[in-house]
Amino acid sequence: LVLELNQVIIPTYGTVPDQQNLHTPEWAGFDDKPDSLFFSDGQRRIDFVLVYEDESKKMTHKRSDRKKQKRKRQVYESNLINNGLQLEATRSVLDEKLIFVKVHAPWEVLCMYAEIMHIKLPLQPNDLKTRDSAFSWFSRLFRVDENIIKPEQEFFTAPFQKEHLSNFYIQDKDTFFNPATRSRIVHFILSRVEYATKNNVKRFGINKLLESGIYKAAFPLHDSSFRHPSTDPHCPSERYLLYREWAHPKNIFKLQPLDFIRKYYGEKIGIYFAWLGFYTNMLIVAAVVGVGCFLYGFLTRNDCTWSQEVCDPNIGGKIIMCPQCDKACTYWNLTITCESSKKLCIFDSFGTLVFAGFMGIWVTLFLEFWKRRQAELEYEWDTAEYLEQEEQVRPEYEAQCTHVVVNEITQQEEHVPYTACGKCVRMTFCTSAVFFWILLIIASVIGVIVYRLSVFLVFSSTLSQHIHGTEAIRKYLTPQTATSVTASIISFVVIMVLNVVYEKVAILITDFELPRTQTDYENSLTTKMFLFQFVNYYSSCFYIAFFKGKFVGHPGDPVYWLGKYRNEECDPGGCLLELTTQLAIIVGGKAVWNNIQEVLLPLAKNLIGRYCATARSEKVVPRWEQDYHLQPIGKLGLFYEYLEMVIQFGFVTLFVASFPLGPLLALINNMLEIRLDAWKLTTQFRRMLPQKAQDIGAWQPIMQGIAILAVVTNAMIIAFTSDMIPRLVYYWSFSVPPYGSHSSHTMKGYINSTLSVFNIADFKNASKPFSPWLGSQTTCRQVPYRDFRYPPGHQHQYEHNIYYWHVIAAKLAFVIVMEHVICFVKFIISYLIPDVSQKTKSKVKREKYLTQKLLHENDLKVMKKNMGKIADKIIRGVDSTFRPKAE
C-alpha cells in the first residue's frame, strides 16, 4: 500500500525549502509532573516520543553535516504535522543537548489510519454464553486476583470504517483507541513520512533517520513506574500492575494475565508468552513421566546383571581390554568401567524405551492442543484475518518499487522492487550464502572431531593407565572423558562465536532478499537462523549419537581419518553417557550465557546509567526521559527468545532417550524464563512497539519438523547408541541353545559373550602399544559392547559373526516398528483433535453474522429507502409524460 500524501520533500540534499514553509513543533517546558503522559495542556495524550541531539551543541561532526541533519529533521517533522500529527518539543532536564519531541495523533487521524490499516475495533459486547470447564475451580487458584487486574470485556469486532462510525461501540472517544493501537498507528505514519529525495529516490521513515543518527531514539511511553502506581489520576498504572502480578518472582506458580499483557504490549508479545506458558504447562506431564522413568532405572540399577559382571573381580576383573589408540595407549582392565556401567544402568533401561515412545506422542499432543489454543487467541485478539487484511508492506520494500509489472489477477500495472530475473538472482545468492555458512559450521564440527582424535593420544600418554592401578581418580578421569569434556567446551565456544557472526550475516542476507511484509521478513530470517542454529547446536550431538565409535574397525585393522588419525571410539562406559555429557555442557552453558546476555547485561547498563544520571542531577525527571535511559529493544525483538526455547524444545525431544530428566530441567528453566523475560520487559527495557501477530510464525512448522525428526532420532538412539537391543538379542536368542549354554533365558554371561577376542601377536607395527604386555595371556578383548567378531584361529577370524547380524537385523526392525507405531498414533491423534474448537467456531460465525447485519444490511436499508424515493420520482415523471393532454 503506497499512500499518496501531501508532503513537503527536500528536492536534493543541497537545496532546502524556505524556513517559513516548514511547520515546527510547539515548545513547552517540563511542568514537574514526572508521571504525566500528556502534553503541557494536560489534554493531548503522548502516543510516541522522538529524541534527538541539538545540532547546535554537537561537536563530533562537521558544521555542514550538522546543518544537513538539522534540515532533514525539520522537514520530517514538518511533514508529520502536514499529515495531521501534533508535536510538542521539550528540552531534557538532565542533559541540555537532548530534545524530546512528543507526538500526538488527533481523533480524525486515528480514524483515517485505522480504516487504512483495517484495524478491527469493537462492535458490541460478546453475547454468547460461555460455559466454565470442569477444572475452572482449580485453575482459579492460580489466576491473578480479578479485583486487582479485571478481566477484559469481550467484544465482537469488525474492520473500522469511518462512514459506519455509529455502528461501533464508542463510549468515550479518548478510550476507543487504546494506547497500544494509538502507538501502532503513529508508528505506521512515522515509518512512511518522507524527509528528502536524492536522484529521484525518496528517503522516508523513522528507521532511516535512526540509522543515520538524526534521531537517537523513537519509542512509545510506559504508563508509570514499575515500583509504584502513577501519581497522575488520569494515567493508568498498568506497568506497575504487570510488574507486581506478573513479573515479580513471587508469581512463579501463577498463571499469566495474557489479556492484560496483550493490551499493554500488543499481540506479538502476548502470543509469545501464551506459547511459552502453554509449552511450560505441557512440560509438567513430560517431566512427571520422565522422573518416573528415571526413578525406575535408579531403583532397578542393582538388578543390572551385565553391570554386576563388569564390576565382578572374577569376571570383569579378569578381562583385559585392547588399547584404544595406537602406540601411546596401553592395555586396561574392564573393571575400570564399573562406575560408568552403574550410571548407564540408570539411563539405559526399559523405562527409557517407554519414555521415548511417550515423548513421541507427547510432542504431537503439544502441537495439536497449541493449534486449538492459538485459534482461540486469534479470535479473541482479532488477528484471524490479520495477514489478509491488515498487514502493510514494509517501507524498505516500498522504497525499492521501481519496476512496473502487470498483475495477473487485476490486469493493472503495479510497482515491484525487482523483475522475475532479478528475484531469481536474489534467491540464488541468498540460498548459496546460507548453504556456505552451514558448510562452514560442518567444517568447524569436523575440526572439533580432528581435535578429539589428535588430543586423545596426548591424554592417553599423560593420563597413563596401568592394569593393576587402583587410583580413585582413574575411575572418573579417563582419556576418553578428558577428551570429551574439553571437546564439548571448545564446541560450545565455537558455537557462541559463530552465533555472533552469523546473526549479522543472516540479517544482511534477508535485507538483500527484500521480503514484502514484516511477517515475511521475520519468517525468512527465522528459517535462516534456525537452519544455522540447528547445525551449530545439534551437529556434535548427532556425531556422538550416530557416528562416534561406529566405524572403528578392530585392533588389528583400525580405521583412520585422513590416513593419519585413528577413528574415535566411545568412552568405555558407552556413547550414551557421553551424549548426556555433551547435552549437559551445551544446554547448561547456553542457559548461563543467555541469562548473562538477557538479564545481567541490561541490568548493569541501566544501573550505570542511573548512577550517572543521579550524579548529574537531583531534579524531577519526566516519564519520557526516564524511559529514554532504559535499554532499547533490539531490531530482532523476540527472535532470540523464541530461538532459545525452540532449541531447548529440540534438545528435549530429539535426544530425550539419552536423558529422561531433560523435560524436568526444561520445566524448571521455563518457569524462571517466563518471569525473567517479564521482569526484563517490564523493568529494564523501553516499552516495545505494540505489533500484531497472527501466530508464532515460522516457528510452528519448525517445531512440527522437529517432532517428526524426534521419532526417528530417539528410535535410532535406542537402537544404535544404547546397548538395549544387543542385550535383548542375547536374552532371547544367544543365552539359550543352540547358541548359548543356559537352560533358561538369562543375562548371565552377556559380557563375556559380547566381547570379541584379539590375538596381541596380530598387532601391526604402526598400532602396537609401547607398553610391554604384563601377564601370560596372549589375547585381549575388543571394543566393549559394540563389536561381535569371530575369534583368532577361526577360518573367518576377525570377521563379523552371526550375533552381529542378528543384532543389526533387530536394530533395523526396532527402528522401523517404533517409527511406524508412533507415527500411526500421531496421525490418529492429529485426526481426532480438531485445530479449532467448536466454541471458537461459534464465536467466529456470530461475529460474521453481526458484521453483515450491522455494517451491510444497514447500508442496504438506506439504499432501498433512497432508491424508493428515486423510483417514485421516475414514476411521477413517466406519468406526466404519457398523460393525455387536456382538451
Long-range contacts (C-beta under 8 A, 24 or more apart in sequence): 1-116, 1-392, 1-393, 2-393, 2-398, 2-401, 2-415, 3-116, 3-192, 5-79, 5-82, 5-83, 5-192, 5-193, 6-82, 7-79, 7-82, 7-83, 7-193, 7-194, 8-75, 8-78, 8-79, 8-82, 9-75, 9-79, 9-194, 9-195, 9-196, 9-197, 9-202, 10-71, 10-72, 10-75, 10-195, 10-196, 10-197, 11-197, 12-197, 12-198, 13-68, 13-196, 13-198, 16-71, 16-75, 17-75, 21-78, 22-74, 22-75, 22-77, 22-78, 23-77, 23-78, 23-81, 23-82, 24-74, 24-77, 24-78, 25-77, 25-81, 25-87, 25-88, 25-89, 25-101, 26-86, 26-87, 26-88, 26-89, 27-88, 27-89, 27-90, 28-88, 28-89, 28-90, 29-90, 29-91, 30-90, 30-93, 30-620, 30-622, 32-620, 33-231, 33-232, 33-622, 34-231, 34-620, 34-621, 34-622, 34-623, 34-626, 35-224, 35-225, 35-230, 35-231, 35-232, 35-235, 35-623, 36-232, 36-235, 36-622, 36-623, 37-221, 37-223, 37-232, 37-234, 37-235, 37-623, 38-234, 39-86, 39-88, 39-102, 39-104, 40-88, 40-90, 42-234, 44-86, 44-88, 44-104, 44-106, 45-104, 45-174, 45-179, 45-182, 46-102, 46-103, 46-104, 46-221, 46-624, 47-103, 47-104, 47-105, 47-179, 47-182, 47-183, 47-185, 47-186, 47-220, 48-102, 48-103, 48-183, 48-186, 48-187, 48-190, 48-218, 48-219, 48-220, 49-100, 49-101, 49-102, 49-103, 49-217, 49-218, 49-219, 49-220, 49-221, 49-624, 49-627, 49-628, 50-100, 50-101, 50-103, 50-190, 50-206, 50-215, 50-217, 50-218, 51-98, 51-99, 51-100, 51-101, 51-215, 51-216, 51-217, 51-218, 51-628, 52-98, 52-99, 52-101, 52-214, 52-215, 52-216, 53-97, 53-98, 53-99, 53-216, 54-96, 54-97, 54-98, 54-99, 57-96, 57-97, 58-97, 69-212, 69-213, 69-214, 72-195, 72-196, 72-203, 72-209, 72-214, 73-195, 73-209, 73-214, 73-215, 75-195, 75-196, 76-193, 76-194, 76-195, 76-209, 76-214, 77-101, 79-193, 79-194, 79-195, 80-189, 80-190, 80-193, 83-109, 83-189, 83-193, 84-108, 84-109, 84-112, 85-109, 85-186, 85-189, 90-622, 90-624, 92-625, 93-617, 93-619, 93-620, 93-621, 93-622, 93-625, 94-613, 94-616, 94-617, 94-619, 94-621, 94-625, 95-616, 98-216, 98-625, 98-628, 100-622, 100-624, 100-625, 100-628, 102-624, 103-186, 103-190, 105-182, 105-185, 105-186, 105-189, 107-173, 109-185, 109-189, 110-177, 110-182, 110-185, 111-160, 111-162, 111-165, 112-162, 113-185, 113-188, 113-189, 114-160, 114-177, 114-181, 114-185, 115-159, 115-160, 115-161, 115-162, 117-184, 117-185, 117-188, 117-390, 117-392, 118-159, 118-160, 118-389, 118-390, 119-159, 119-160, 119-181, 119-184, 119-185, 119-390, 120-157, 120-158, 120-159, 120-160, 120-382, 120-390, 121-157, 121-158, 121-160, 121-168, 121-169, 121-176, 121-177, 122-155, 122-156, 122-157, 122-168, 122-169, 123-155, 123-156, 123-157, 123-158, 123-167, 123-168, 123-169, 123-850, 123-851, 123-854, 124-155, 124-156, 124-169, 124-850, 124-854, 125-153, 125-154, 125-155, 125-156, 125-169, 126-153, 126-154, 126-155, 126-156, 126-843, 127-846, 128-842, 128-843, 128-846, 130-839, 139-255, 142-253, 142-254, 142-255, 143-254, 143-255, 144-245, 144-246, 144-251, 144-254, 144-255, 144-257, 144-260, 145-245, 148-241, 148-245, 149-241, 149-245, 149-257, 149-260, 151-259, 152-259, 152-260, 152-263, 154-380, 156-846, 156-847, 156-850, 156-851, 157-382, 157-847, 158-847, 158-850, 158-851, 158-854, 158-855, 159-389, 159-390, 161-855, 164-854, 164-855, 164-858, 167-854, 167-855, 167-858, 178-263, 179-220, 179-223, 180-263, 180-264, 180-265, 180-266, 180-690, 181-690, 183-220, 183-689, 183-690, 184-266, 184-689, 184-690, 184-691, 184-692, 187-220, 187-689, 188-392, 190-218, 191-395, 192-395, 192-398, 201-399, 202-399, 203-399, 204-395, 204-399, 205-395, 205-396, 205-399, 207-395, 207-396, 217-628, 217-632, 217-686, 219-627, 219-628, 219-632, 219-686, 219-687, 219-689, 220-687, 220-689, 220-690, 221-623, 221-624, 221-627, 221-687, 222-623, 222-626, 222-627, 222-686, 222-687, 223-264, 224-623, 225-626, 226-682, 226-683, 238-263, 238-264, 239-264, 239-682, 239-687, 242-678, 242-682, 243-679, 243-682, 243-683, 246-678, 246-682, 247-675, 247-678, 247-679, 247-681, 247-682, 247-683, 248-675, 248-679, 249-675, 249-679, 251-675, 252-671, 252-672, 252-675, 253-671, 256-674, 256-678, 258-377, 259-380, 262-381, 265-681, 265-687, 265-688, 265-690, 266-688, 266-689, 266-690, 266-691, 266-692, 267-381, 267-383, 267-690, 267-691, 267-692, 267-693, 268-637, 268-638, 268-690, 268-691, 268-692, 268-693, 269-638, 269-681, 269-688, 269-690, 270-377, 270-381, 271-374, 271-377, 271-381, 271-693, 271-695, 271-696, 272-638, 272-641, 272-642, 272-696, 273-674, 273-677, 273-678, 274-373, 274-377, 275-370, 275-374, 275-696, 276-641, 276-645, 276-670, 276-673, 276-674, 276-677, 277-674, 278-369, 278-370, 278-373, 279-366, 279-370, 279-645, 279-649, 279-670, 280-667, 280-670, 280-671, 280-674, 282-362, 282-365, 282-366, 282-369, 283-652, 283-663, 283-666, 283-667, 283-670, 284-667, 285-362, 286-358, 286-359, 286-362, 286-652, 286-663, 286-667, 287-663, 287-664, 287-666, 287-667, 289-355, 289-358, 289-362, 289-663, 290-355, 290-656, 290-660, 290-661, 290-662, 290-663, 290-664, 291-660, 291-661, 291-664, 292-351, 293-349, 293-351, 293-352, 293-354, 293-355, 293-660, 294-346, 294-347, 294-351, 294-660, 294-661, 296-349, 296-350, 296-351, 297-345, 297-346, 297-347, 297-348, 297-349, 297-351, 297-352, 297-660, 298-346, 300-345, 300-349, 301-342, 301-345, 301-346, 304-341, 304-342, 304-345, 305-746, 305-747, 305-748, 305-750, 306-341, 306-723, 306-727, 306-747, 306-750, 306-751, 307-338, 307-341, 307-342, 307-344, 307-345, 309-748, 309-749, 309-750, 309-751, 309-752, 310-334, 310-335, 310-337, 310-338, 310-341, 310-751, 311-335, 311-338, 311-341, 311-342, 315-751, 315-752, 316-751, 319-751, 319-752, 319-755, 319-781, 320-467, 320-775, 320-777, 320-780, 320-781, 321-572, 321-755, 321-780, 321-781, 321-782, 321-784, 322-555, 322-758, 322-760, 322-780, 322-781, 322-782, 323-555, 323-767, 323-769, 324-460, 324-479, 324-480, 324-569, 325-456, 325-457, 325-460, 325-479, 325-566, 326-457, 326-558, 326-566, 326-766, 326-767, 326-769, 327-767, 327-768, 327-769, 327-770, 328-457, 328-460, 328-461, 328-769, 328-770, 329-457, 329-460, 329-465, 329-479, 329-769, 330-464, 330-465, 330-466, 330-467, 330-769, 330-770, 330-771, 331-467, 331-769, 331-771, 331-773, 331-774, 331-780, 332-465, 332-467, 332-572, 333-467, 334-572, 334-751, 334-755, 334-781, 334-784, 336-465, 336-474, 336-475, 336-478, 336-572, 337-572, 337-573, 337-784, 338-475, 339-475, 339-476, 339-573, 340-571, 340-572, 340-573, 340-574, 340-577, 341-573, 343-573, 343-577, 344-573, 344-574, 344-576, 344-577, 344-723, 347-576, 347-577, 347-580, 347-658, 347-659, 347-660, 348-574, 348-576, 348-722, 348-723, 348-724, 350-724, 351-660, 352-657, 352-660, 352-718, 352-722, 352-724, 353-657, 353-718, 353-724, 355-656, 355-657, 355-660, 356-656, 356-657, 356-714, 356-715, 356-717, 356-718, 356-818, 357-818, 357-821, 357-822, 359-652, 359-653, 359-656, 359-663, 359-710, 359-714, 360-710, 360-711, 360-714, 360-822, 360-825, 360-826, 361-822, 361-825, 361-826, 361-829, 363-653, 363-706, 363-707, 363-710, 364-707, 364-825, 364-826, 364-829, 364-830, 365-829, 365-833, 367-700, 367-703, 367-704, 367-707, 368-829, 368-830, 368-833, 368-835, 369-833, 371-835, 372-833, 372-834, 372-835, 372-836, 372-837, 372-840, 374-695, 374-696, 375-835, 375-836, 375-837, 375-840, 376-837, 376-839, 376-840, 378-694, 378-695, 379-840, 379-843, 379-844, 379-847, 383-692, 383-693, 383-694, 383-695, 384-694, 384-844, 386-692, 386-693, 386-694, 387-517, 387-519, 387-694, 390-692, 391-517, 391-518, 391-519, 391-692, 392-517, 393-516, 393-517, 394-515, 394-516, 394-517, 394-518, 394-521, 396-511, 396-514, 397-514, 397-515, 397-516, 397-517, 400-514, 417-514, 418-514, 426-512, 426-513, 426-514, 427-513, 429-512, 430-509, 430-510, 430-512, 430-513, 433-505, 433-509, 434-509, 434-528, 434-531, 434-532, 437-502, 437-505, 437-532, 438-531, 438-532, 438-535, 440-498, 441-498, 441-532, 441-535, 441-536, 441-539, 442-535, 442-539, 444-494, 444-498, 445-491, 445-535, 445-539, 445-540, 445-543, 448-487, 448-490, 448-491, 448-494, 448-540, 449-543, 449-561, 449-568, 450-561, 450-562, 450-565, 451-487, 451-490, 452-483, 452-484, 452-487, 452-568, 453-561, 453-565, 453-566, 453-567, 453-568, 454-565, 455-483, 455-486, 455-487, 456-480, 456-483, 456-568, 459-483, 467-774, 467-775, 468-774, 478-571, 478-572, 480-569, 480-570, 480-571, 480-572, 480-578, 481-571, 484-571, 484-578, 484-581, 484-582, 485-581, 485-585, 488-540, 488-581, 488-582, 488-585, 488-586, 489-585, 489-589, 491-540, 491-582, 491-586, 492-585, 492-586, 492-589, 492-590, 495-536, 495-537, 495-586, 496-593, 498-532, 498-536, 499-533, 499-536, 502-529, 502-532, 502-536, 503-529, 503-636, 506-532, 507-635, 507-636, 518-691, 519-693, 519-694, 519-697, 522-639, 522-697, 522-698, 523-697, 523-698, 525-636, 525-639, 526-639, 526-642, 526-697, 526-698, 526-699, 526-702, 527-698, 527-702, 529-639, 529-643, 530-643, 530-646, 530-698, 530-702, 533-643, 533-647, 534-650, 537-586, 537-590, 537-647, 537-650, 537-651, 538-650, 538-654, 540-582, 540-586, 541-579, 541-582, 541-583, 541-586, 541-654, 541-655, 542-713, 544-575, 544-578, 544-579, 544-582, 545-575, 545-579, 545-655, 545-658, 545-713, 545-716, 545-717, 545-720, 545-721, 546-716, 546-720, 546-721, 548-575, 548-578, 549-575, 549-783, 549-786, 550-720, 550-786, 552-783, 554-756, 554-758, 554-782, 554-783, 554-787, 554-789, 554-798, 555-758, 555-762, 555-763, 555-767, 555-780, 555-782, 556-758, 556-762, 556-763, 556-764, 556-798, 557-764, 557-798, 558-767, 566-767, 569-783, 570-783, 570-786, 572-784, 574-721, 574-722, 574-723, 574-784, 574-785, 575-721, 576-658, 576-717, 576-721, 576-722, 576-723, 579-655, 579-658, 579-717, 579-721, 580-658, 580-659, 583-651, 583-655, 583-658, 583-659, 583-662, 584-659, 586-651, 587-648, 587-651, 587-665, 590-644, 590-647, 591-669, 594-640, 594-644, 595-676, 598-640, 598-676, 598-677, 598-680, 599-676, 599-679, 599-680, 599-684, 602-631, 602-680, 602-684, 602-685, 603-684, 605-631, 606-630, 606-631, 606-684, 627-686, 627-687, 628-686, 630-684, 630-685, 630-686, 631-684, 631-685, 631-686, 632-685, 632-686, 633-685, 633-686, 633-688, 633-689, 637-688, 641-677, 642-696, 642-699, 644-673, 645-670, 645-673, 646-699, 646-702, 646-703, 646-706, 649-703, 649-706, 650-706, 653-706, 653-707, 653-710, 654-706, 654-709, 654-710, 654-713, 654-714, 655-713, 655-714, 655-717, 656-710, 656-714, 657-713, 657-714, 657-717, 657-718, 657-721, 657-722, 658-717, 658-721, 658-722, 707-826, 711-818, 711-819, 711-822, 711-823, 711-826, 712-815, 712-819, 715-814, 715-815, 715-818, 715-819, 715-822, 716-815, 718-814, 718-818, 719-811, 719-812, 719-814, 719-815, 720-811, 723-785, 725-807, 725-810, 725-811, 725-814, 726-754, 726-785, 726-807, 728-810, 729-803, 729-806, 729-807, 729-810, 730-754, 730-803, 733-806, 734-803, 734-806, 739-802, 739-803, 753-803, 754-784, 754-785, 754-788, 754-803, 755-781, 755-782, 755-784, 755-785, 756-781, 756-782, 756-783, 756-787, 756-788, 756-789, 756-790, 756-791, 756-798, 757-781, 757-782, 757-791, 757-792, 758-782, 758-792, 758-798, 759-792, 762-792
